[in-house]
Amino acid sequence: MATQPWWPLRHRPTLFRTGENWTYREALSSPAYWIMVFALLGVSCGYTLYLAHGFVHLRDLGHTPSEAWQAISLLAVSGLAAKLVIALCGDRIDPRYLWALFQISFGVGLIVVVNARGHASVLVFASCLGIGFGGGLVCLMATLSNYFGTRAFASLAGLAVAINTTLSAVTPYIAGWRHDAGYGYSGSFYFLAFWCLIGGLMLMLLRVPSRRGTPTAVPASALT
């Protein structure tokens, strides 16, 4: 007697590639697109926040300049590791699920950085941030093309990046103002950590967008 899969079919991480090319207007009317933009925005804002204020924050926690700069180096290396995971698994598992895990990783990193007083905690948060940012942007591009096709891909990707770049550029200014007002960096880090964790959950539960109501998942075996 066959047993039922432990993961419900509609939530299994099966790779999906649309057989249709959505128009730009149709994609913009899909809630799925804006959920993706929302999710990535938390990571983008958190990344610029750390790049702008992370060095000062770590110095305030008692770290040496070399330890603070080491975290930047680790961000780049761990970002490459995330891209390697996507290269190995992105044609077998829906990149959206990988993206959700990267989002959660980034959120955890923002939580750890608040009280990263030991060297080990620096290694942990830098790895989490690098994995989250390095993998998240790539997964956005892969998911957009998989779900909406190639016709509107450039426009959709351009809009998503423009929104993320513009709003994330404002984040360091707001965080700096809060710090100078006596609130420190903790609130900013925690707020964006919560944003990233919520974004990861939303990506995990997101339904595949349907243009005509009949999306068909493509098995990984058919693509290899």
Helices and strands as residue ranges (DSSP letters): G 9-11, H 24-28, H 31-60, H 65-89, H 95-114, H 119-148, H 153-180, H 186-205, G 220-223
